[in-house]
Amino acid sequence: MGTGVITILQKEWRQYFLSPIAYVILVVFLALAGFFYYDLFTYFVQTQTMYQAYQNPEMAAQVNVNDMILTPLFHNLSVLLLLIIPLVTMRLYAEERKNGTEELLLTSPIRESSIVYGKFLGAVSFYLAALLLTAQFPLLLYKYGSPDLGKLLTGYLGLFLMGTSFLAFGLFSSTLARTQIQAAMWSFFTLLLLWIVGWVSESLPGASGEILRYIAMLPHFEGFADGTLKLSDLVYYASFISLFLFLSTRVVESARWR
């Protein structure tokens, strides 16, 4: 990692925690994640108690934390990312234009790729901190059940890959937008579209359905949430991130030579 990347990364990390918006995002994200966890856990306990009350041990044995809490929790957290990530990325580059520091940044000796990767890694480190704070919820399950560690790790890997994909696209939107609100809206509606086409693909037969299913974001996350690891899903997220980091770099390069 070059010194330019580290310089931008440190700058972005400081900027996040100097802004009250970062704390608002963290509080809202954790509050909603906690609500989802509490709701799922309560339903799990009620279901288990009901089967035990009816003296149905076979059904009670099928009620487990992996299927009733972990999988739906990962899906709920993925929906939160769709709402939260555009707010995290909207300021990454658009704020430079707003504050009039874009020209200063572009005339510095730091390479365009270092600017992009530094900002991206700054956003990733902030997102990773938020994601790690949610780990307390599934870890509490070890007091009440036997959650599958493999499924837990796979689910969080999926959330990390999906979140970093959203961050890469959000950064690209921020390099194109004139304002932070514009960047957030472009990011949200495009990512929402990538979410929706997964549902549309289910009703389309043949090659068209398969193509849309591959483009869609959600089908590639479902395996992680269910505890399965597929090479095709890893390749998809790696390609998505690489593509939009590349495009972001080209946009910044074009701005430098204007």
C-alpha positions as CSV (number, residue, x, y, z in Angstrom):
1,M,0.0,0.0,0.0
2,G,1.5,3.3,-1.1
3,T,2.0,6.4,1.1
4,G,-0.6,8.2,-1.0
5,V,-3.2,5.6,-0.2
6,I,-2.4,5.7,3.5
7,T,-2.5,9.5,3.6
8,I,-6.0,9.6,2.0
9,L,-7.2,6.7,4.2
10,Q,-6.1,8.5,7.3
11,K,-7.8,11.7,6.1
12,E,-11.1,9.9,5.4
13,W,-11.0,8.1,8.7
14,R,-10.6,11.4,10.6
15,Q,-13.3,13.0,8.5
16,Y,-15.9,10.3,9.3
17,F,-15.5,10.7,13.0
18,L,-15.3,14.5,12.9
19,S,-18.8,14.5,11.4
20,P,-21.9,14.0,13.5
21,I,-23.4,12.2,10.5
22,A,-21.1,9.2,11.1
23,Y,-22.3,8.8,14.7
24,V,-26.0,9.1,13.6
25,I,-25.4,6.4,10.9
26,L,-23.8,4.1,13.5
27,V,-26.5,4.6,16.1
28,V,-29.3,4.1,13.5
29,F,-27.6,1.0,12.0
30,L,-27.0,-0.6,15.4
31,A,-30.5,0.3,16.7
32,L,-32.2,-1.3,13.7
33,A,-29.9,-4.3,13.8
34,G,-30.7,-4.7,17.5
35,F,-34.4,-4.5,16.8
36,F,-34.2,-7.2,14.1
37,Y,-32.2,-9.4,16.4
38,Y,-34.6,-9.0,19.4
39,D,-37.6,-9.6,17.2
40,L,-36.1,-12.8,15.7
41,F,-34.9,-14.0,19.1
42,T,-38.3,-13.4,20.7
43,Y,-40.1,-15.4,18.0
44,F,-37.5,-18.2,18.3
45,V,-38.1,-18.5,22.1
46,Q,-41.9,-18.3,21.7
47,T,-41.9,-21.0,19.0
48,Q,-39.6,-23.3,21.1
49,T,-41.8,-22.8,24.2
50,M,-45.0,-23.5,22.3
51,Y,-43.7,-26.9,20.9
52,Q,-42.4,-27.8,24.3
53,A,-45.8,-27.0,25.9
54,Y,-47.5,-29.2,23.4
55,Q,-45.0,-31.9,24.3
56,N,-43.8,-32.2,20.7
57,P,-40.0,-32.9,21.1
58,E,-39.5,-33.7,17.4
59,M,-40.8,-30.3,16.3
60,A,-38.9,-28.6,19.1
61,A,-35.7,-30.2,18.0
62,Q,-36.2,-28.7,14.5
63,V,-36.4,-25.2,16.0
64,N,-32.7,-24.0,15.9
65,V,-31.0,-20.7,16.0
66,N,-29.2,-21.2,12.7
67,D,-32.4,-21.3,10.6
68,M,-34.6,-19.1,12.7
69,I,-32.2,-16.4,13.8
70,L,-28.9,-16.3,11.9
71,T,-30.2,-16.6,8.3
72,P,-33.0,-14.1,8.6
73,L,-30.8,-11.7,10.6
74,F,-28.2,-11.7,7.8
75,H,-31.0,-11.0,5.2
76,N,-32.3,-8.1,7.4
77,L,-28.8,-6.6,7.8
78,S,-28.3,-6.8,4.0
79,V,-31.5,-4.6,3.6
80,L,-30.1,-2.1,6.0
81,L,-26.9,-1.9,3.9
82,L,-29.0,-0.7,1.0
83,L,-30.3,2.2,3.1
84,I,-27.1,3.0,5.0
85,I,-24.3,2.7,2.5
86,P,-25.4,5.5,0.2
87,L,-25.2,7.8,3.2
88,V,-21.7,6.6,4.0
89,T,-20.4,7.1,0.5
90,M,-22.2,10.3,-0.6
91,R,-19.5,12.6,0.8
92,L,-16.4,10.7,-0.4
93,Y,-15.7,12.8,-3.5
94,A,-18.7,15.1,-3.8
95,E,-17.7,16.8,-0.6
96,E,-14.4,17.8,-2.3
97,R,-16.3,19.7,-4.9
98,K,-18.6,21.2,-2.3
99,N,-15.7,22.5,-0.2
100,G,-13.6,23.6,-3.1
101,T,-10.8,21.2,-2.3
102,E,-11.1,19.1,-5.4
103,E,-8.6,21.2,-7.3
104,L,-6.1,21.1,-4.4
105,L,-6.5,17.3,-4.3
106,L,-6.0,16.9,-8.1
107,T,-2.9,19.2,-8.2
108,S,-1.2,17.2,-5.4
109,P,1.5,14.6,-6.2
110,I,-0.9,11.8,-5.2
111,R,-1.9,9.5,-8.0
112,E,-5.5,9.2,-9.1
113,S,-5.7,5.5,-8.2
114,S,-4.3,6.4,-4.7
115,I,-7.0,8.9,-4.2
116,V,-9.7,6.4,-5.2
117,Y,-8.3,3.5,-3.2
118,G,-7.6,5.7,-0.1
119,K,-11.2,7.0,-0.1
120,F,-12.5,3.5,-0.7
121,L,-10.5,1.9,2.1
122,G,-11.5,4.7,4.5
123,A,-15.1,3.9,3.8
124,V,-14.4,0.2,4.1
125,S,-12.8,0.7,7.5
126,F,-15.8,2.7,8.8
127,Y,-18.2,0.0,7.5
128,L,-16.1,-2.8,9.0
129,A,-16.2,-1.0,12.4
130,A,-20.0,-0.8,12.1
131,L,-20.3,-4.5,11.1
132,L,-18.1,-5.7,13.9
133,L,-20.3,-3.9,16.4
134,T,-23.3,-6.0,15.3
135,A,-21.3,-9.2,16.0
136,Q,-22.4,-9.0,19.6
137,F,-25.9,-10.0,18.6
138,P,-25.3,-13.5,17.1
139,L,-22.5,-14.1,19.7
140,L,-25.1,-13.9,22.4
141,L,-26.7,-16.9,20.9
142,Y,-23.9,-19.1,22.3
143,K,-25.6,-18.6,25.8
144,Y,-28.9,-20.0,24.5
145,G,-28.2,-22.4,21.7
146,S,-25.6,-23.9,19.4
147,P,-25.1,-21.5,16.4
148,D,-23.0,-22.9,13.6
149,L,-19.7,-21.0,13.6
150,G,-19.2,-21.7,9.9
151,K,-22.6,-20.2,9.0
152,L,-21.8,-17.2,11.3
153,L,-18.5,-16.5,9.6
154,T,-19.9,-17.2,6.1
155,G,-22.8,-14.8,6.7
156,Y,-20.5,-12.0,7.9
157,L,-18.2,-12.6,4.9
158,G,-21.3,-12.2,2.6
159,L,-22.3,-8.9,4.4
160,F,-18.7,-7.7,4.1
161,L,-18.5,-8.4,0.4
162,M,-22.0,-7.0,-0.3
163,G,-21.2,-3.9,1.7
164,T,-17.9,-3.3,0.0
165,S,-19.6,-3.7,-3.4
166,F,-22.1,-1.1,-2.4
167,L,-19.2,1.2,-1.2
168,A,-17.4,0.8,-4.5
169,F,-20.5,1.8,-6.4
170,G,-21.3,4.6,-4.0
171,L,-17.8,6.0,-4.5
172,F,-18.3,5.9,-8.2
173,S,-21.6,7.8,-7.8
174,S,-19.8,10.4,-5.6
175,T,-17.2,11.0,-8.3
176,L,-19.9,11.8,-10.8
177,A,-22.3,13.8,-8.7
178,R,-22.2,17.5,-8.1
179,T,-23.7,17.3,-4.6
180,Q,-23.8,14.7,-1.8
181,I,-27.6,14.4,-2.0
182,Q,-27.3,13.6,-5.7
183,A,-24.6,11.0,-5.0
184,A,-26.8,9.3,-2.3
185,M,-29.8,9.2,-4.6
186,W,-27.9,7.8,-7.6
187,S,-26.3,5.2,-5.4
188,F,-29.5,4.1,-3.6
189,F,-31.8,3.9,-6.7
190,T,-29.2,2.0,-8.8
191,L,-28.4,-0.5,-6.0
192,L,-32.2,-0.9,-5.4
193,L,-32.5,-1.7,-9.1
194,L,-29.8,-4.3,-8.8
195,W,-31.8,-5.7,-5.9
196,I,-35.1,-5.8,-7.7
197,V,-33.9,-7.5,-10.9
198,G,-33.2,-10.6,-8.7
199,W,-36.9,-10.8,-8.0
200,V,-37.7,-10.2,-11.7
201,S,-35.4,-12.9,-12.8
202,E,-37.4,-15.5,-10.9
203,S,-40.3,-15.0,-13.3
204,L,-38.3,-15.0,-16.5
205,P,-37.6,-18.3,-18.3
206,G,-34.4,-19.3,-20.1
207,A,-31.3,-17.3,-20.8
208,S,-32.8,-13.9,-20.0
209,G,-33.7,-15.0,-16.5
210,E,-30.2,-16.5,-15.9
211,I,-28.5,-13.3,-17.1
212,L,-30.6,-11.1,-14.8
213,R,-30.1,-13.4,-11.9
214,Y,-26.3,-13.2,-12.4
215,I,-26.4,-9.4,-12.6
216,A,-28.6,-9.1,-9.5
217,M,-26.9,-8.5,-6.2
218,L,-29.2,-10.5,-3.9
219,P,-28.9,-14.0,-5.4
220,H,-25.2,-13.9,-4.8
221,F,-25.7,-13.1,-1.2
222,E,-28.2,-15.8,-0.5
223,G,-25.6,-18.6,-0.4
224,F,-23.5,-16.7,2.2
225,A,-26.6,-16.2,4.4
226,D,-27.4,-19.9,4.1
227,G,-23.9,-20.9,5.1
228,T,-22.6,-22.0,1.7
229,L,-19.6,-20.6,-0.1
230,K,-19.5,-20.6,-3.9
231,L,-16.6,-19.5,-6.1
232,S,-19.0,-17.8,-8.6
233,D,-20.4,-15.5,-5.8
234,L,-16.8,-14.6,-4.7
235,V,-15.9,-13.8,-8.4
236,Y,-19.1,-11.7,-8.8
237,Y,-18.3,-9.5,-5.8
238,A,-14.6,-9.2,-6.7
239,S,-15.5,-8.2,-10.3
240,F,-18.1,-5.7,-9.2
241,I,-15.7,-4.0,-6.8
242,S,-12.9,-3.9,-9.3
243,L,-15.1,-2.6,-12.0
244,F,-16.4,0.4,-10.1
245,L,-13.0,1.2,-8.5
246,F,-11.6,1.2,-12.1
247,L,-14.4,3.5,-13.3
248,S,-14.0,5.8,-10.3
249,T,-10.3,6.2,-11.1
250,R,-11.0,7.0,-14.8
251,V,-13.5,9.7,-13.6
252,V,-10.9,11.3,-11.3
253,E,-8.3,11.1,-14.1
254,S,-10.6,12.9,-16.5
255,A,-11.3,15.6,-13.8
256,R,-7.5,16.1,-13.4
257,W,-7.0,16.8,-17.1
258,R,-10.0,19.1,-17.6
